[in-house]
Amino acid sequence: MDLNSLTAISAIDGRYRRQVQHLDEYFSEYALIKYRVMIEIEYLFFLSQKNFFKLSPKAVKHLNELKENFSVEHAAQIKEIEATTNHDVKAVEYFIKKELEKAGEESAKEWVHFGLTSQDVNNTAIPLLWKHALEFELLPALLNLNTQFKLLATQWKSISMLARTHGQPASPTKLGKEIMVFVERIHNQVDQLIAIPFSAKFGGATGNFNAHHITFPKTDWIGFANEFVDSVLGLQRSQFTTQIEHYDNLAAHFDAIKRINNILIDFCRDVWTYISMDYFKQKVKKGEVGSSAMPHKVNPIDFENAEGNLGLANSLLEHLSAKLPVSRLQRDLTDSTVLRNIGLPISHTILAFKSIEKGINKLVLNEEKINLDLEHNWAVVAEAIQTILRREQIPNPYEALKDLTRGKSEINQKAIHHFIDTLDISDAVKKELKAISPHNYTGIHPDF
């Protein structure tokens, strides 16, 4: 069968292709080739700028146009060369040499890939495409999602709600504050994620500039490479490497994204539970079916879909962060194999973002049910009463409230007020205690 969205083995390239196809600009085979070509051309320009040789204006123009308009057809030409070389980066080198011939610059051909090993290209191209994917896709999508959480928190700021610890009724809270918990957690993890450098390896076959130094021993190749990687590519060059980048910072990126995804899994499970408790209804879309057997159902499928995609992403991120920093001596080829899959966890993560956005846009607050739960759980004000009684130096207030409330099927306002009336306290304190209800016993939190 020909490859299409129905015959693709991966759901990313099949069922979900339409939602994540824009990520092929960073994570496809075409994208990897495009970024390799970009690195090779920028390196050639830099050698020319540093007066190792001179590229003509015509050649510079031609290569800039190639870099800016690199197409799938160009990538296919490189794959044709690779069919002979059986080496992907060498195929890129030969392709650029042919382009120099087209520009009438044959004398510059041997400066292409000068002194480099393939990992100098891969370990700058991959960090660069990864940097662009995070900065242009993942982070904007995540920040937009967190902004939507913040808007919901503001909208529900005044909604009192029964909290639950261990699944049991607990001191009431505000729904908006509960959403702000996730806003703050994501914000903190984004700060940690963006603080991690995008590291690159650029130092010759085994990281020591052997070929560079033996050919031009008076050149400061370390300074040259630092300037090229830092100033031209916008990456941070690792100073001591083997043939490959050690991937520790890339692994840190994976771990940071995994923590963010865990927070979102937590969010999905909480909202799923609120829906099951009828705290939220869901908007019904005409024509949609909730169950093949039960016509009444409106399932929380968006949050379930998100949870599944986040779990898949995290399993891949876990392997990537554990595998990549570990190699045999200078290098084995396992890094190349797994690096080709870094787009998968990002795709699953982006899909999850979209599902959560879709899900929260369907939510309809059921204040009647929320208020009913508060009214049926007057026992939660026992904490407030016993704490004030402690203030008043009343003996054993915790034990008294425990006897009144623990394990009882339902404690209502009448039972609480009757208990207050039996206490040997002033009328003013009794009035203070009777003013407490599950609806107003919600504490304080910072403003937002």
TORKOL-4160 file (C-alpha; in steps of 0.2 Angstrom, whole numbers, padded with zeros to 4 digits, m for minus):
448
<pt num="1" X="0000" Y="0000" Z="0000"/>
<pt num="2" X="0006" Y="0018" Z="m0003"/>
<pt num="3" X="0009" Y="0028" Z="0012"/>
<pt num="4" X="m0005" Y="0040" Z="0017"/>
<pt num="5" X="m0014" Y="0044" Z="0033"/>
<pt num="6" X="m0024" Y="0028" Z="0033"/>
<pt num="7" X="m0009" Y="0017" Z="0029"/>
<pt num="8" X="0004" Y="0025" Z="0041"/>
<pt num="9" X="0010" Y="0014" Z="0055"/>
<pt num="10" X="0012" Y="0028" Z="0067"/>
<pt num="11" X="m0003" Y="0037" Z="0073"/>
<pt num="12" X="0007" Y="0053" Z="0072"/>
<pt num="13" X="0009" Y="0051" Z="0053"/>
<pt num="14" X="m0008" Y="0044" Z="0052"/>
<pt num="15" X="m0024" Y="0048" Z="0062"/>
<pt num="16" X="m0016" Y="0064" Z="0070"/>
<pt num="17" X="m0006" Y="0069" Z="0054"/>
<pt num="18" X="m0017" Y="0085" Z="0051"/>
<pt num="19" X="m0014" Y="0091" Z="0069"/>
<pt num="20" X="0005" Y="0090" Z="0070"/>
<pt num="21" X="0010" Y="0090" Z="0052"/>
<pt num="22" X="0018" Y="0107" Z="0054"/>
<pt num="23" X="0031" Y="0099" Z="0065"/>
<pt num="24" X="0039" Y="0091" Z="0050"/>
<pt num="25" X="0049" Y="0107" Z="0048"/>
<pt num="26" X="0059" Y="0102" Z="0063"/>
<pt num="27" X="0058" Y="0083" Z="0065"/>
<pt num="28" X="0057" Y="0075" Z="0047"/>
<pt num="29" X="0071" Y="0067" Z="0037"/>
<pt num="30" X="0069" Y="0082" Z="0026"/>
<pt num="31" X="0071" Y="0094" Z="0041"/>
<pt num="32" X="0087" Y="0085" Z="0047"/>
<pt num="33" X="0094" Y="0086" Z="0030"/>
<pt num="34" X="0089" Y="0105" Z="0028"/>
<pt num="35" X="0098" Y="0109" Z="0045"/>
<pt num="36" X="0113" Y="0099" Z="0040"/>
<pt num="37" X="0114" Y="0110" Z="0024"/>
<pt num="38" X="0112" Y="0125" Z="0034"/>
<pt num="39" X="0126" Y="0121" Z="0046"/>
<pt num="40" X="0138" Y="0116" Z="0031"/>
<pt num="41" X="0134" Y="0133" Z="0022"/>
<pt num="42" X="0136" Y="0143" Z="0038"/>
<pt num="43" X="0153" Y="0135" Z="0042"/>
<pt num="44" X="0159" Y="0138" Z="0024"/>
<pt num="45" X="0154" Y="0157" Z="0025"/>
<pt num="46" X="0163" Y="0158" Z="0042"/>
<pt num="47" X="0179" Y="0151" Z="0035"/>
<pt num="48" X="0178" Y="0163" Z="0021"/>
<pt num="49" X="0175" Y="0178" Z="0033"/>
<pt num="50" X="0190" Y="0172" Z="0043"/>
<pt num="51" X="0200" Y="0173" Z="0027"/>
<pt num="52" X="0205" Y="0155" Z="0025"/>
<pt num="53" X="0198" Y="0158" Z="0007"/>
<pt num="54" X="0186" Y="0169" Z="m0002"/>
<pt num="55" X="0169" Y="0165" Z="m0008"/>
<pt num="56" X="0163" Y="0176" Z="m0023"/>
<pt num="57" X="0148" Y="0187" Z="m0021"/>
<pt num="58" X="0139" Y="0176" Z="m0034"/>
<pt num="59" X="0143" Y="0160" Z="m0023"/>
<pt num="60" X="0137" Y="0168" Z="m0007"/>
<pt num="61" X="0121" Y="0173" Z="m0016"/>
<pt num="62" X="0118" Y="0156" Z="m0023"/>
<pt num="63" X="0121" Y="0147" Z="m0006"/>
<pt num="64" X="0110" Y="0159" Z="0003"/>
<pt num="65" X="0096" Y="0156" Z="m0009"/>
<pt num="66" X="0099" Y="0137" Z="m0007"/>
<pt num="67" X="0099" Y="0139" Z="0012"/>
<pt num="68" X="0083" Y="0150" Z="0012"/>
<pt num="69" X="0073" Y="0140" Z="m0001"/>
<pt num="70" X="0079" Y="0122" Z="0003"/>
<pt num="71" X="0065" Y="0111" Z="m0003"/>
<pt num="72" X="0060" Y="0093" Z="m0002"/>
<pt num="73" X="0067" Y="0091" Z="m0020"/>
<pt num="74" X="0084" Y="0096" Z="m0014"/>
<pt num="75" X="0083" Y="0084" Z="0000"/>
<pt num="76" X="0078" Y="0070" Z="m0012"/>
<pt num="77" X="0094" Y="0074" Z="m0022"/>
<pt num="78" X="0104" Y="0072" Z="m0007"/>
<pt num="79" X="0096" Y="0055" Z="m0003"/>
<pt num="80" X="0100" Y="0050" Z="m0021"/>
<pt num="81" X="0119" Y="0054" Z="m0017"/>
<pt num="82" X="0117" Y="0045" Z="m0001"/>
<pt num="83" X="0112" Y="0029" Z="m0010"/>
<pt num="84" X="0130" Y="0029" Z="m0017"/>
<pt num="85" X="0139" Y="0035" Z="m0002"/>
<pt num="86" X="0129" Y="0026" Z="0011"/>
<pt num="87" X="0133" Y="0040" Z="0022"/>
<pt num="88" X="0121" Y="0054" Z="0025"/>
<pt num="89" X="0132" Y="0068" Z="0030"/>
<pt num="90" X="0145" Y="0065" Z="0016"/>
<pt num="91" X="0130" Y="0066" Z="0004"/>
<pt num="92" X="0126" Y="0083" Z="0010"/>
<pt num="93" X="0145" Y="0088" Z="0008"/>
<pt num="94" X="0144" Y="0082" Z="m0010"/>
<pt num="95" X="0128" Y="0091" Z="m0014"/>
<pt num="96" X="0135" Y="0107" Z="m0008"/>
<pt num="97" X="0151" Y="0105" Z="m0019"/>
<pt num="98" X="0139" Y="0102" Z="m0034"/>
<pt num="99" X="0130" Y="0118" Z="m0029"/>
<pt num="100" X="0147" Y="0127" Z="m0029"/>
<pt num="101" X="0151" Y="0121" Z="m0046"/>
<pt num="102" X="0134" Y="0128" Z="m0052"/>
<pt num="103" X="0140" Y="0145" Z="m0045"/>
<pt num="104" X="0157" Y="0144" Z="m0054"/>
<pt num="105" X="0166" Y="0142" Z="m0037"/>
<pt num="106" X="0175" Y="0125" Z="m0040"/>
<pt num="107" X="0190" Y="0132" Z="m0031"/>
<pt num="108" X="0181" Y="0133" Z="m0014"/>
<pt num="109" X="0174" Y="0115" Z="m0015"/>
<pt num="110" X="0187" Y="0107" Z="m0003"/>
<pt num="111" X="0183" Y="0120" Z="0010"/>
<pt num="112" X="0166" Y="0112" Z="0012"/>
<pt num="113" X="0166" Y="0101" Z="0028"/>
<pt num="114" X="0184" Y="0106" Z="0031"/>
<pt num="115" X="0192" Y="0097" Z="0046"/>
<pt num="116" X="0175" Y="0091" Z="0052"/>
<pt num="117" X="0168" Y="0074" Z="0057"/>
<pt num="118" X="0149" Y="0070" Z="0053"/>
<pt num="119" X="0145" Y="0073" Z="0072"/>
<pt num="120" X="0151" Y="0091" Z="0071"/>
<pt num="121" X="0137" Y="0094" Z="0058"/>
<pt num="122" X="0124" Y="0082" Z="0067"/>
<pt num="123" X="0128" Y="0089" Z="0085"/>
<pt num="124" X="0125" Y="0107" Z="0079"/>
<pt num="125" X="0110" Y="0103" Z="0067"/>
<pt num="126" X="0100" Y="0093" Z="0079"/>
<pt num="127" X="0102" Y="0106" Z="0094"/>
<pt num="128" X="0097" Y="0120" Z="0082"/>
<pt num="129" X="0082" Y="0111" Z="0075"/>
<pt num="130" X="0077" Y="0106" Z="0093"/>
<pt num="131" X="0080" Y="0124" Z="0099"/>
<pt num="132" X="0069" Y="0131" Z="0085"/>
<pt num="133" X="0055" Y="0118" Z="0089"/>
<pt num="134" X="0055" Y="0122" Z="0107"/>
<pt num="135" X="0055" Y="0141" Z="0104"/>
<pt num="136" X="0043" Y="0142" Z="0089"/>
<pt num="137" X="0031" Y="0127" Z="0093"/>
<pt num="138" X="0032" Y="0119" Z="0111"/>
<pt num="139" X="0034" Y="0134" Z="0122"/>
<pt num="140" X="0021" Y="0146" Z="0113"/>
<pt num="141" X="0008" Y="0132" Z="0114"/>
<pt num="142" X="0012" Y="0128" Z="0132"/>
<pt num="143" X="0012" Y="0146" Z="0137"/>
<pt num="144" X="m0005" Y="0149" Z="0127"/>
<pt num="145" X="m0012" Y="0134" Z="0137"/>
<pt num="146" X="m0006" Y="0141" Z="0153"/>
<pt num="147" X="m0014" Y="0157" Z="0149"/>
<pt num="148" X="m0031" Y="0148" Z="0146"/>
<pt num="149" X="m0029" Y="0140" Z="0163"/>
<pt num="150" X="m0026" Y="0157" Z="0171"/>
<pt num="151" X="m0042" Y="0164" Z="0162"/>
<pt num="152" X="m0052" Y="0150" Z="0169"/>
<pt num="153" X="m0044" Y="0153" Z="0187"/>
<pt num="154" X="m0050" Y="0171" Z="0186"/>
<pt num="155" X="m0067" Y="0166" Z="0180"/>
<pt num="156" X="m0069" Y="0154" Z="0194"/>
<pt num="157" X="m0060" Y="0164" Z="0207"/>
<pt num="158" X="m0076" Y="0166" Z="0218"/>
<pt num="159" X="m0083" Y="0149" Z="0217"/>
<pt num="160" X="m0082" Y="0140" Z="0234"/>
<pt num="161" X="m0080" Y="0121" Z="0232"/>
<pt num="162" X="m0078" Y="0106" Z="0243"/>
<pt num="163" X="m0060" Y="0100" Z="0243"/>
<pt num="164" X="m0055" Y="0082" Z="0245"/>
<pt num="165" X="m0040" Y="0074" Z="0253"/>
<pt num="166" X="m0038" Y="0055" Z="0250"/>
<pt num="167" X="m0055" Y="0057" Z="0241"/>
<pt num="168" X="m0064" Y="0062" Z="0257"/>
<pt num="169" X="m0072" Y="0079" Z="0260"/>
<pt num="170" X="m0060" Y="0091" Z="0267"/>
<pt num="171" X="m0058" Y="0110" Z="0271"/>
<pt num="172" X="m0067" Y="0120" Z="0257"/>
<pt num="173" X="m0057" Y="0129" Z="0244"/>
<pt num="174" X="m0060" Y="0140" Z="0229"/>
<pt num="175" X="m0061" Y="0133" Z="0212"/>
<pt num="176" X="m0050" Y="0147" Z="0204"/>
<pt num="177" X="m0036" Y="0144" Z="0217"/>
<pt num="178" X="m0036" Y="0125" Z="0212"/>
<pt num="179" X="m0033" Y="0130" Z="0194"/>
<pt num="180" X="m0020" Y="0142" Z="0199"/>
<pt num="181" X="m0010" Y="0128" Z="0207"/>
<pt num="182" X="m0007" Y="0121" Z="0190"/>
<pt num="183" X="m0004" Y="0138" Z="0183"/>
<pt num="184" X="0010" Y="0141" Z="0195"/>
<pt num="185" X="0017" Y="0123" Z="0193"/>
<pt num="186" X="0019" Y="0125" Z="0174"/>
<pt num="187" X="0026" Y="0143" Z="0176"/>
<pt num="188" X="0040" Y="0136" Z="0187"/>
<pt num="189" X="0044" Y="0122" Z="0176"/>
<pt num="190" X="0044" Y="0133" Z="0160"/>
<pt num="191" X="0057" Y="0144" Z="0170"/>
<pt num="192" X="0068" Y="0129" Z="0173"/>
<pt num="193" X="0066" Y="0123" Z="0155"/>
<pt num="194" X="0071" Y="0139" Z="0147"/>
<pt num="195" X="0086" Y="0140" Z="0158"/>
<pt num="196" X="0094" Y="0125" Z="0151"/>
<pt num="197" X="0107" Y="0129" Z="0137"/>
<pt num="198" X="0106" Y="0121" Z="0120"/>
<pt num="199" X="0123" Y="0113" Z="0119"/>
<pt num="200" X="0132" Y="0108" Z="0103"/>
<pt num="201" X="0148" Y="0098" Z="0099"/>
<pt num="202" X="0160" Y="0106" Z="0087"/>
<pt num="203" X="0178" Y="0100" Z="0088"/>
<pt num="204" X="0183" Y="0088" Z="0075"/>
<pt num="205" X="0184" Y="0069" Z="0074"/>
<pt num="206" X="0187" Y="0066" Z="0093"/>
<pt num="207" X="0184" Y="0083" Z="0100"/>
<pt num="208" X="0202" Y="0090" Z="0099"/>
<pt num="209" X="0203" Y="0099" Z="0082"/>
<pt num="210" X="0216" Y="0087" Z="0077"/>
<pt num="211" X="0214" Y="0090" Z="0058"/>
<pt num="212" X="0212" Y="0109" Z="0060"/>
<pt num="213" X="0227" Y="0111" Z="0071"/>
<pt num="214" X="0239" Y="0101" Z="0061"/>
<pt num="215" X="0234" Y="0110" Z="0045"/>
<pt num="216" X="0234" Y="0128" Z="0053"/>
<pt num="217" X="0243" Y="0126" Z="0070"/>
<pt num="218" X="0244" Y="0145" Z="0073"/>
<pt num="219" X="0225" Y="0147" Z="0072"/>
<pt num="220" X="0215" Y="0148" Z="0088"/>
<pt num="221" X="0203" Y="0135" Z="0083"/>
<pt num="222" X="0195" Y="0134" Z="0100"/>
<pt num="223" X="0191" Y="0153" Z="0099"/>
<pt num="224" X="0185" Y="0150" Z="0081"/>
<pt num="225" X="0173" Y="0136" Z="0085"/>
<pt num="226" X="0166" Y="0145" Z="0101"/>
<pt num="227" X="0162" Y="0161" Z="0090"/>
<pt num="228" X="0155" Y="0150" Z="0076"/>
<pt num="229" X="0144" Y="0140" Z="0087"/>
<pt num="230" X="0139" Y="0154" Z="0100"/>
<pt num="231" X="0138" Y="0169" Z="0088"/>
<pt num="232" X="0133" Y="0162" Z="0072"/>
<pt num="233" X="0122" Y="0147" Z="0077"/>
<pt num="234" X="0115" Y="0154" Z="0094"/>
<pt num="235" X="0120" Y="0138" Z="0103"/>
<pt num="236" X="0132" Y="0135" Z="0117"/>
<pt num="237" X="0148" Y="0125" Z="0113"/>
<pt num="238" X="0153" Y="0111" Z="0124"/>
<pt num="239" X="0172" Y="0113" Z="0128"/>
<pt num="240" X="0177" Y="0095" Z="0131"/>
<pt num="241" X="0169" Y="0082" Z="0121"/>
<pt num="242" X="0172" Y="0065" Z="0113"/>
<pt num="243" X="0167" Y="0063" Z="0095"/>
<pt num="244" X="0149" Y="0067" Z="0100"/>
<pt num="245" X="0140" Y="0080" Z="0111"/>
<pt num="246" X="0137" Y="0072" Z="0128"/>
<pt num="247" X="0119" Y="0076" Z="0128"/>
<pt num="248" X="0117" Y="0080" Z="0146"/>
<pt num="249" X="0108" Y="0097" Z="0143"/>
<pt num="250" X="0097" Y="0089" Z="0130"/>
<pt num="251" X="0093" Y="0075" Z="0142"/>
<pt num="252" X="0089" Y="0089" Z="0155"/>
<pt num="253" X="0077" Y="0097" Z="0142"/>
<pt num="254" X="0068" Y="0080" Z="0140"/>
<pt num="255" X="0066" Y="0078" Z="0159"/>
<pt num="256" X="0059" Y="0096" Z="0160"/>
<pt num="257" X="0046" Y="0092" Z="0147"/>
<pt num="258" X="0042" Y="0076" Z="0156"/>
<pt num="259" X="0039" Y="0086" Z="0172"/>
<pt num="260" X="0028" Y="0098" Z="0163"/>
<pt num="261" X="0018" Y="0083" Z="0155"/>
<pt num="262" X="0016" Y="0075" Z="0172"/>
<pt num="263" X="0008" Y="0091" Z="0179"/>
<pt num="264" X="m0004" Y="0091" Z="0164"/>
<pt num="265" X="m0008" Y="0073" Z="0167"/>
<pt num="266" X="m0012" Y="0078" Z="0185"/>
<pt num="267" X="m0023" Y="0092" Z="0178"/>
<pt num="268" X="m0032" Y="0080" Z="0166"/>
<pt num="269" X="m0036" Y="0067" Z="0180"/>
<pt num="270" X="m0042" Y="0081" Z="0192"/>
<pt num="271" X="m0054" Y="0088" Z="0178"/>
<pt num="272" X="m0059" Y="0070" Z="0174"/>
<pt num="273" X="m0064" Y="0067" Z="0192"/>
<pt num="274" X="m0073" Y="0084" Z="0193"/>
<pt num="275" X="m0083" Y="0079" Z="0178"/>
<pt num="276" X="m0087" Y="0062" Z="0186"/>
<pt num="277" X="m0093" Y="0071" Z="0201"/>
<pt num="278" X="m0104" Y="0082" Z="0190"/>
<pt num="279" X="m0095" Y="0098" Z="0195"/>
<pt num="280" X="m0093" Y="0101" Z="0176"/>
<pt num="281" X="m0105" Y="0097" Z="0163"/>
<pt num="282" X="m0099" Y="0096" Z="0145"/>
<pt num="283" X="m0105" Y="0106" Z="0130"/>
<pt num="284" X="m0114" Y="0094" Z="0117"/>
<pt num="285" X="m0110" Y="0095" Z="0099"/>
<pt num="286" X="m0123" Y="0091" Z="0087"/>
<pt num="287" X="m0120" Y="0074" Z="0078"/>
<pt num="288" X="m0107" Y="0068" Z="0090"/>
<pt num="289" X="m0109" Y="0051" Z="0099"/>
<pt num="290" X="m0103" Y="0048" Z="0117"/>
<pt num="291" X="m0106" Y="0029" Z="0117"/>
<pt num="292" X="m0110" Y="0016" Z="0104"/>
<pt num="293" X="m0122" Y="0008" Z="0116"/>
<pt num="294" X="m0128" Y="0021" Z="0129"/>
<pt num="295" X="m0136" Y="0037" Z="0120"/>
<pt num="296" X="m0135" Y="0048" Z="0136"/>
<pt num="297" X="m0116" Y="0048" Z="0138"/>
<pt num="298" X="m0105" Y="0063" Z="0135"/>
<pt num="299" X="m0088" Y="0056" Z="0139"/>
<pt num="300" X="m0073" Y="0066" Z="0144"/>
<pt num="301" X="m0063" Y="0060" Z="0129"/>
<pt num="302" X="m0052" Y="0075" Z="0127"/>
<pt num="303" X="m0044" Y="0074" Z="0144"/>
<pt num="304" X="m0042" Y="0055" Z="0142"/>
<pt num="305" X="m0034" Y="0058" Z="0125"/>
<pt num="306" X="m0022" Y="0070" Z="0132"/>
<pt num="307" X="m0018" Y="0059" Z="0146"/>
<pt num="308" X="m0014" Y="0045" Z="0134"/>
<pt num="309" X="m0003" Y="0056" Z="0123"/>
<pt num="310" X="0006" Y="0063" Z="0138"/>
<pt num="311" X="0010" Y="0046" Z="0144"/>
<pt num="312" X="0017" Y="0041" Z="0127"/>
<pt num="313" X="0027" Y="0056" Z="0126"/>
<pt num="314" X="0034" Y="0053" Z="0144"/>
<pt num="315" X="0039" Y="0035" Z="0140"/>
<pt num="316" X="0049" Y="0041" Z="0125"/>
<pt num="317" X="0057" Y="0056" Z="0134"/>
<pt num="318" X="0062" Y="0044" Z="0148"/>
<pt num="319" X="0071" Y="0033" Z="0136"/>
<pt num="320" X="0079" Y="0047" Z="0127"/>
<pt num="321" X="0086" Y="0056" Z="0143"/>
<pt num="322" X="0092" Y="0039" Z="0150"/>
<pt num="323" X="0100" Y="0033" Z="0133"/>
<pt num="324" X="0108" Y="0048" Z="0125"/>
<pt num="325" X="0121" Y="0053" Z="0139"/>
<pt num="326" X="0128" Y="0035" Z="0138"/>
<pt num="327" X="0139" Y="0029" Z="0124"/>
<pt num="328" X="0154" Y="0018" Z="0122"/>
<pt num="329" X="0171" Y="0027" Z="0123"/>
<pt num="330" X="0171" Y="0040" Z="0109"/>
<pt num="331" X="0154" Y="0035" Z="0101"/>
<pt num="332" X="0143" Y="0021" Z="0096"/>
<pt num="333" X="0129" Y="0023" Z="0083"/>
<pt num="334" X="0114" Y="0022" Z="0096"/>
<pt num="335" X="0113" Y="0041" Z="0097"/>
<pt num="336" X="0110" Y="0043" Z="0079"/>
<pt num="337" X="0096" Y="0030" Z="0080"/>
<pt num="338" X="0086" Y="0037" Z="0094"/>
<pt num="339" X="0089" Y="0056" Z="0089"/>
<pt num="340" X="0079" Y="0053" Z="0074"/>
<pt num="341" X="0064" Y="0050" Z="0085"/>
<pt num="342" X="0065" Y="0066" Z="0096"/>
<pt num="343" X="0050" Y="0073" Z="0086"/>
<pt num="344" X="0038" Y="0059" Z="0092"/>
<pt num="345" X="0037" Y="0065" Z="0111"/>
<pt num="346" X="0035" Y="0083" Z="0105"/>
<pt num="347" X="0021" Y="0078" Z="0093"/>
<pt num="348" X="0012" Y="0068" Z="0107"/>
<pt num="349" X="0014" Y="0083" Z="0119"/>
<pt num="350" X="0007" Y="0095" Z="0106"/>
<pt num="351" X="m0007" Y="0084" Z="0103"/>
<pt num="352" X="m0011" Y="0083" Z="0121"/>
<pt num="353" X="m0011" Y="0102" Z="0122"/>
<pt num="354" X="m0023" Y="0103" Z="0109"/>
<pt num="355" X="m0034" Y="0090" Z="0117"/>
<pt num="356" X="m0034" Y="0099" Z="0134"/>
<pt num="357" X="m0038" Y="0116" Z="0125"/>
<pt num="358" X="m0053" Y="0107" Z="0117"/>
<pt num="359" X="m0058" Y="0099" Z="0133"/>
<pt num="360" X="m0058" Y="0115" Z="0144"/>
<pt num="361" X="m0068" Y="0124" Z="0130"/>
<pt num="362" X="m0082" Y="0111" Z="0133"/>
<pt num="363" X="m0083" Y="0113" Z="0151"/>
<pt num="364" X="m0099" Y="0121" Z="0159"/>
<pt num="365" X="m0098" Y="0124" Z="0178"/>
<pt num="366" X="m0112" Y="0116" Z="0188"/>
<pt num="367" X="m0113" Y="0128" Z="0202"/>
<pt num="368" X="m0129" Y="0119" Z="0209"/>
<pt num="369" X="m0120" Y="0103" Z="0211"/>
<pt num="370" X="m0105" Y="0111" Z="0219"/>
<pt num="371" X="m0116" Y="0121" Z="0231"/>
<pt num="372" X="m0126" Y="0105" Z="0235"/>
<pt num="373" X="m0110" Y="0096" Z="0240"/>
<pt num="374" X="m0105" Y="0110" Z="0251"/>
<pt num="375" X="m0122" Y="0110" Z="0260"/>
<pt num="376" X="m0121" Y="0091" Z="0263"/>
<pt num="377" X="m0104" Y="0092" Z="0271"/>
<pt num="378" X="m0106" Y="0103" Z="0286"/>
<pt num="379" X="m0093" Y="0092" Z="0295"/>
<pt num="380" X="m0079" Y="0101" Z="0286"/>
<pt num="381" X="m0082" Y="0116" Z="0297"/>
<pt num="382" X="m0077" Y="0105" Z="0312"/>
<pt num="383" X="m0059" Y="0110" Z="0309"/>
<pt num="384" X="m0063" Y="0129" Z="0311"/>
<pt num="385" X="m0073" Y="0126" Z="0326"/>
<pt num="386" X="m0060" Y="0116" Z="0336"/>
<pt num="387" X="m0047" Y="0128" Z="0331"/>
<pt num="388" X="m0056" Y="0143" Z="0338"/>
<pt num="389" X="m0060" Y="0133" Z="0354"/>
<pt num="390" X="m0042" Y="0130" Z="0356"/>
<pt num="391" X="m0040" Y="0149" Z="0355"/>
<pt num="392" X="m0053" Y="0150" Z="0369"/>
<pt num="393" X="m0044" Y="0138" Z="0379"/>
<pt num="394" X="m0058" Y="0125" Z="0379"/>
<pt num="395" X="m0052" Y="0108" Z="0384"/>
<pt num="396" X="m0051" Y="0094" Z="0371"/>
<pt num="397" X="m0060" Y="0102" Z="0357"/>
<pt num="398" X="m0053" Y="0091" Z="0344"/>
<pt num="399" X="m0059" Y="0076" Z="0353"/>
<pt num="400" X="m0076" Y="0083" Z="0355"/>
<pt num="401" X="m0078" Y="0087" Z="0337"/>
<pt num="402" X="m0071" Y="0070" Z="0332"/>
<pt num="403" X="m0085" Y="0062" Z="0342"/>
<pt num="404" X="m0098" Y="0073" Z="0334"/>
<pt num="405" X="m0092" Y="0071" Z="0316"/>
<pt num="406" X="m0081" Y="0056" Z="0312"/>
<pt num="407" X="m0089" Y="0042" Z="0302"/>
<pt num="408" X="m0106" Y="0050" Z="0303"/>
<pt num="409" X="m0117" Y="0048" Z="0287"/>
<pt num="410" X="m0121" Y="0067" Z="0286"/>
<pt num="411" X="m0119" Y="0081" Z="0298"/>
<pt num="412" X="m0130" Y="0096" Z="0294"/>
<pt num="413" X="m0130" Y="0114" Z="0299"/>
<pt num="414" X="m0143" Y="0110" Z="0313"/>
<pt num="415" X="m0132" Y="0097" Z="0321"/>
<pt num="416" X="m0117" Y="0109" Z="0321"/>
<pt num="417" X="m0126" Y="0124" Z="0328"/>
<pt num="418" X="m0134" Y="0112" Z="0342"/>
<pt num="419" X="m0116" Y="0107" Z="0346"/>
<pt num="420" X="m0111" Y="0125" Z="0347"/>
<pt num="421" X="m0126" Y="0129" Z="0359"/>
<pt num="422" X="m0120" Y="0116" Z="0371"/>
<pt num="423" X="m0103" Y="0124" Z="0373"/>
<pt num="424" X="m0098" Y="0134" Z="0389"/>
<pt num="425" X="m0092" Y="0149" Z="0379"/>
<pt num="426" X="m0098" Y="0167" Z="0377"/>
<pt num="427" X="m0112" Y="0172" Z="0366"/>
<pt num="428" X="m0100" Y="0182" Z="0355"/>
<pt num="429" X="m0090" Y="0167" Z="0352"/>
<pt num="430" X="m0105" Y="0156" Z="0348"/>
<pt num="431" X="m0111" Y="0169" Z="0336"/>
<pt num="432" X="m0093" Y="0169" Z="0328"/>
<pt num="433" X="m0094" Y="0150" Z="0326"/>
<pt num="434" X="m0112" Y="0150" Z="0319"/>
<pt num="435" X="m0106" Y="0162" Z="0305"/>
<pt num="436" X="m0095" Y="0149" Z="0298"/>
<pt num="437" X="m0102" Y="0138" Z="0284"/>
<pt num="438" X="m0094" Y="0126" Z="0271"/>
<pt num="439" X="m0098" Y="0140" Z="0259"/>
<pt num="440" X="m0087" Y="0154" Z="0267"/>
<pt num="441" X="m0074" Y="0143" Z="0276"/>
<pt num="442" X="m0062" Y="0144" Z="0261"/>
<pt num="443" X="m0046" Y="0152" Z="0269"/>
<pt num="444" X="m0035" Y="0164" Z="0259"/>
<pt num="445" X="m0023" Y="0164" Z="0245"/>
<pt num="446" X="m0013" Y="0176" Z="0235"/>
<pt num="447" X="m0022" Y="0187" Z="0223"/>
<pt num="448" X="m0022" Y="0183" Z="0205"/>
